[in-house]
Amino acid sequence: MKFHSTNHRTENVPFSDVLLQGLASDGGLFMPDRIPHLSRKFLRDLHRKTFQQIAYEVSRLYITDIPQAKLKMIIRDAFNFPVPLHRIDDSISVLELFHGPTFAFKDFGARFMARLMGYYLGKQKETLNIIVATSGDTGSAVARGFYGVPHIKVFVLYPRGRVTPIQERQMATLGGNITAIAVQGSFDDCQKLAKAALADPALRKKVLMSSANSINFGRLLPQSFYYLYAYAQFAKRYGTEQAVDMAFCVPSGNFGNLTAGILAQRMGMPVKQFIAATNINDVVPRFLHGAPFVSRVSRKTISNAMDVGNPSNFARLLELFHGKRSVMARTIAGMRVSDADTRSTIARTYREMGYIIDPHTAVGITAACLAKKGTKVIVAGTAHPAKFREVVEPVIKKRVPLPSRLRALARKRPHAIPLPNDLAALRAVILKKNNA
Ligand SMILES: *Cc1c(COP(=O)(O)O)cnc(C)c1O
């Protein structure tokens, strides 16, 4: 399988380079030259397959240069936690993607990518510097996913004061090959800085770098596995006909998760409808409703992992829909949800179902409730409520039970390097850590 850039000036790239480079040299995002189709037999038997079996059979369509036994081992090791589909009521189920080590769905991408990179780098014996911008969850998943992986140093850039205390501790208490950097600015500033560092000639001359944001296709691919898995669980519960007519609702920020869902659909998953749920950072829902696509400065909300004003995966979505808004809008319904509505959904879901949800999942559930009557919806449950207890507890007026791993973390002190929003300062940190 070969890959090209969405800017079309880089072509014929093998998967290992896609993974290790992250961003194409022409500044575009990597996409597979064709999306492989899953066999009819595979789709028919899907409900009998484990998550790991689905992961393996999908991966090997894209990754052809890792021995089968090795790839199976990587998958078993990366996806060692459950992915339950929790029924809330007749129409809404939540796909709980938050049972990994950092309690958010980004563990899927980060753990898979880290192990694949470790495999390829083990052959080259070079040190790779992962530069990653985060609004909170990516950074913790990537830091944990890569912690202790040989030949890799990670630099996590997060907006100072705009991540939760738990998120900050998940990034800034590991040490070792993980450097946490608290940037004076917004998530978009962090993302711009990370992109600038990755493209910086002075740095590129001295160190090998890559990204781990959702711009890396190696992170996107494993996110497609759980759509297929959820579809199959749903079909088992409600029958195939209902499954085809249901919709996936995806709380979105950089739109990596949603893009992975579209990828699963193009591989053959017969689900027709997706809902892109955002908070007030709604450039994509606006676009889907007819406005031009204009990136904006992100605004702060209670679903902070989705405070993104310039979603990086939009270029991929455009390519998947041949640049046609009308075609995209037939598959994806865009919905914007306010903080007030997010809070009332958290309160109502707890009051009526006894189910505690985090603010990102709540954005999804709010949007799902607005879907066409009669449509069943699977909402991507993107984070564990304990990760956002500062928001959730005052709303439900009750403590969120903390998983024991989070309790231990709460006692640790974070150590991050404070940084102005400035490339030269970042460059200096990276060079120093590389003794270059
Ligand atoms: C990252 C994140 C999102 C947004 O996912 P994208 O792939 O960036 O659209 C939603 N919820 C949570 C909890 C996240 O961490």
The ligand as an SDF file (V2000), in Angstrom:
LIG
                    3D

 15 15  0  0  0  0  0  0  0  0999 V2000
   -9.3800   14.6170   21.1630 C   0  0  0  0  0  0  0  0  0  0  0  0
  -10.6990   14.5010   21.7730 C   0  0  0  0  0  0  0  0  0  0  0  0
  -11.8610   14.7570   21.0400 C   0  0  0  0  0  0  0  0  0  0  0  0
  -11.8170   15.2240   19.6100 C   0  0  0  0  0  0  0  0  0  0  0  0
  -11.3130   14.2460   18.7170 O   0  0  0  0  0  0  0  0  0  0  0  0
  -10.7970   14.6760   17.2880 P   0  0  0  0  0  0  0  0  0  0  0  0
  -10.2910   13.4190   16.6700 O   0  0  0  0  0  0  0  0  0  0  0  0
   -9.7180   15.6890   17.4880 O   0  0  0  0  0  0  0  0  0  0  0  0
  -11.9520   15.2480   16.5650 O   0  0  0  0  0  0  0  0  0  0  0  0
  -13.0740   14.5690   21.6710 C   0  0  0  0  0  0  0  0  0  0  0  0
  -13.1520   14.1970   22.9640 N   0  0  0  0  0  0  0  0  0  0  0  0
  -12.0610   13.9490   23.6900 C   0  0  0  0  0  0  0  0  0  0  0  0
  -12.2110   13.5560   25.1100 C   0  0  0  0  0  0  0  0  0  0  0  0
  -10.7990   14.0940   23.1320 C   0  0  0  0  0  0  0  0  0  0  0  0
   -9.7170   13.8550   23.8650 O   0  0  0  0  0  0  0  0  0  0  0  0
  1  2  1  0
  2  3  1  0
  2 14  2  0
  3  4  1  0
  3 10  2  0
  4  5  1  0
  5  6  1  0
  6  7  2  0
  6  8  1  0
  6  9  1  0
 10 11  1  0
 11 12  2  0
 12 13  1  0
 12 14  1  0
 14 15  1  0
M  END
$$$$
